[in-house]
Amino acid sequence: SIRNDLCRRLNVSVIPWVQMQSFKCVISLDENESVVWSKFREMQRNMPKNTESLITIATNDAELDDSIHMSSDSQKINGIRGARAMHYLVTGKGHPEPDLKRIYVNKFSIVPECSSEIHLVYDNVVGNLRAFGVPSGFSLRKKDESRPTVKHLCHISLEQNEVVLRFEVPFEELSDYEIWYGYGNDFYCNITDEGNRAIPSMGPIYIKEYL
């Protein structure tokens, strides 16, 4: 990798490294390419779990200036995020980036026979999770469907460090579904913490693994 090659050239065992998740674009992609684009971000999200001194920055709330390049305003925001992440790696002061900690699932108490709630608990959150406008960016895919959609997803709420997804699927059928956040290449995500750090794109997250 580039990082390993740089370490060899500098004759050091490891150097602190900050990377940004691939952000959105509005070029035309087919469904297979959209899945690959999403799974690459999932790989980036998971890399710090197995790599020393590495942080991945979420960029899914960035704006574009053209079909594929991040706007100058968003570059400034993500530059600050990257600087804070590097400061944490080097000094241990501050916070690591928000990331999914665990998931738990409930029947929705009002109509338990046909609705369920999925709670996604995030770690390393500064203050509470927030969104300007309606929280957006999550989608669901059933195993026999070609792509994630929001057709079953009826409500998203933010409760401190949790995202709560309510959707009209019986609890008994949840094992057939998977969760995505920021699917594909053209999406709208707007959930951050009070430190203005976005939660990362992710998926597929298989619900059956948490039942």
Order of alpha helices (4+ residues) and beta strands (2+ residues): alpha-beta-alpha-beta-alpha-beta-beta-beta-beta-beta-beta-beta-beta-beta
